[in-house]
Amino acid sequence: MLRPWNFKNVLRPACFLSSGTHFFKSIGRYYTTGNNNDGLDTSSSPSILPITKPWYLQDPAPTEQGNSLLKKDYIRFPEEPYPKVLDSITSVLQKKLGATNIICFNALKAHRPLNSTGYLVLATVQSKKHGSKSVVELMKYLKTEYGVYPTKEGGLTAQEMRKRTRRMQRSGKLVKSQSNYAGQSDWYLVDCKLKSKPDENVHVHLLTEERRKELNLEELFCTEKEYELYSVRQDAPPEPEDSSEPDNILAALKSLAMSKSRRYYSMQAHKTDNISLYNSLLIQDFQTARETDGSLEDVTNAMGELPADVMKDTQKWVDIFEHKWSLTKITDVEWALRWKFYEFLYASDLLAFQKAQQEHVANLQPYKDKLSVSLKKLFGYFTLKQSMGGILNREELSSFMNLLNKEIQTVEPEYEAVASNYNKMVVDVLSLYRQHDPEVMKDERIILRVLRTMVSSKMKMHALYQYVFYITESNMDTRSVILLCIELFCKNKDWHKLFPLYFNRWIPNHYEDELVWTTFFRHLLQEGDYAVWLSVLEEGLLLWLKRYNIDLNAHHELRDLVLELLKKVDPTSERYIELRSDLSLI
């Protein structure tokens, strides 16, 4: 306790100044610059003490900005003139959404023909979550600024996951925690739907840095002059290790297998940590593989690396994979590996069947049986994943439908086989998806693939017309769907179904699309005959061009097709004078 007389002594300056040297030494310990000779003379008077700024008040030293910042802020546009909308979209991607390494390509100038038209924008996002949020913000911007309704492909955003969860809760179904699934895609594609001019539409690809390096889309979209800049050359195989080292047999086997193997798939197999399992599977030593520790990734990558001309024991490959599957904790990564493995297995059997066809093998039934087994294994993936609580995604469904269509076009089965096997498989897999994703039937990608499973060179499903009627009545007939329907109906010469589908409906957006008209007349001239051509002219179907103000002189290909149609019916140009005048063809 301080007494009054003691408290007065504490406040006296002499209490501090009596030991001035020691006081300033202690101050120097806190404000020293770290050098032994920092300008502090402890023997001098306190009045000459230099004023030193503490570290938190000092200005940081200027640092030079490297080239990485310039690369981050740099946007590469096509050399030729491009629409202004490209400037606004790339500016939003860079300044508002924080995307980097933005490159724009003109699809019409690509070194190889592309299905899409317009411009393609590639941008790098920092993470999967960043990509998910950037897609939402970009689509909001397009709706607000241009009044369009863009579409996307890729993973589900957090907003879509919330809607889906609420929908499942309303239906009374059990809902698992799906928060980890939202935004897990490392690639998104946004179709901006800027269709004022088809050649000015923009498709935006948002990818993580790892995914962008893996896909290397620049090599696909670049011009002929830029191809050398973006093409990736395969590195030479590593040299074998010194054979004098003991226990080097497996390393030598791997080097030999890698030097003689050839990749037949677009997916790159990654290097594995366990070389023993990987190499034993490359030489199909299943007994050693079963006794060796390893992962599902080893089995999957070995299947992908095995050359297509090597005969494979399907059942033994399945057994070794299922053996490793039973010892593994199942996550989304393991489900992806399972899908890739069975996809590789099926693709290998399909290539073997095609090779047997080319070599005119007399008995193709063993190849068909083996292909049928692989297809059933691939289909079993969906039922197993649903039964184990996994989430079915549309990318796997789209890939499955592609493989199914490839088999139908290759095997060319009869109607009974398609109805009893392939069509039943399509119905079953769609039923699995409809339980948790009712909107899957409205997905354009799925509609197009289902339509192709119903038609081949030897058969046509009776349900094709009912399905097309359902599509049109539900307003799901997008531009791509209409183009495919025109192609299928013309190849099968279903003119009595095509004309009502195309002309007896109130859908002006398709009538005003010159690409739809061009496709219609091209297939009409290729697949039709004189009677069909005459009915088109006599029934006045060409007047729809005038009704919807299609300027034939502005679309040269369409104009040439119409003139060719008139020439086939009226070679002397003596008839249809008034029709030619209405269409400004005179």
Secondary structure as UniProt FT lines:
FT   HELIX           4..10
FT   HELIX           14..17
FT   TURN            18..19
FT   HELIX           20..31
FT   TURN            42..43
FT   HELIX           46..48
FT   TURN            55..57
FT   HELIX           67..73
FT   STRAND          75..76
FT   HELIX           85..91
FT   HELIX           92..96
FT   STRAND          100..106
FT   HELIX           107..109
FT   STRAND          119..125
FT   HELIX           128..146
FT   STRAND          151..154
FT   HELIX           158..170
FT   TURN            171..172
FT   TURN            179..183
FT   STRAND          187..191
FT   TURN            195..196
FT   HELIX           198..200
FT   STRAND          202..208
FT   HELIX           209..215
FT   HELIX           217..221
FT   TURN            224..226
FT   HELIX           227..230
FT   TURN            243..244
FT   TURN            246..247
FT   HELIX           249..260
FT   HELIX           275..282
FT   TURN            283..284
FT   HELIX           286..291
FT   HELIX           296..305
FT   TURN            308..309
FT   HELIX           314..326
FT   HELIX           332..358
FT   TURN            359..360
FT   HELIX           365..387
FT   TURN            388..389
FT   HELIX           394..411
FT   HELIX           415..417
FT   HELIX           418..422
FT   HELIX           423..434
FT   TURN            435..436
FT   HELIX           438..442
FT   HELIX           444..453
FT   HELIX           463..473
FT   TURN            474..475
FT   HELIX           479..491
FT   TURN            492..493
FT   HELIX           495..503
FT   HELIX           508..511
FT   HELIX           514..527
FT   HELIX           530..538
FT   TURN            539..542
FT   HELIX           543..547
FT   TURN            548..549
FT   HELIX           552..554
FT   HELIX           556..569
FT   TURN            571..572
FT   HELIX           577..582
FT   TURN            583..584
//
